[in-house]
Amino acid sequence: MVNSKYKKFRTIDGYKYILSEDEWLMIRPSGTEPVLRAYAEAKTLEGAKAILKAAKAELGIG
């Protein structure tokens, strides 16, 4: 998912990867803490979790 080709990329308020019409991943820094936050949307909860899991693997986290 994340390592596949994304269709669009936006940098407003973070880094948003548009994966398909119904799926996206956004990674943004917290404004108050030294952390990155990741958000995902998909057709199903399992799909969103899979996007976040792929992002963690791509970043070498967890």
ChimeraX attribute file (.defattr): number of C-alpha atoms within 10 A of each C-alpha:
attribute: neighborCount
match mode: 1-to-1
recipient: residues
	/A:1	17
	/A:2	19
	/A:3	11
	/A:4	7
	/A:5	11
	/A:6	16
	/A:7	11
	/A:8	11
	/A:9	14
	/A:10	11
	/A:11	11
	/A:12	8
	/A:13	10
	/A:14	15
	/A:15	15
	/A:16	20
	/A:17	20
	/A:18	20
	/A:19	21
	/A:20	13
	/A:21	8
	/A:22	10
	/A:23	18
	/A:24	23
	/A:25	22
	/A:26	20
	/A:27	18
	/A:28	16
	/A:29	14
	/A:30	11
	/A:31	8
	/A:32	6
	/A:33	7
	/A:34	7
	/A:35	10
	/A:36	11
	/A:37	10
	/A:38	17
	/A:39	14
	/A:40	20
	/A:41	18
	/A:42	18
	/A:43	9
	/A:44	11
	/A:45	11
	/A:46	10
	/A:47	15
	/A:48	18
	/A:49	15
	/A:50	16
	/A:51	24
	/A:52	22
	/A:53	16
	/A:54	15
	/A:55	20
	/A:56	14
	/A:57	13
	/A:58	11
	/A:59	9
	/A:60	8
	/A:61	8
	/A:62	6
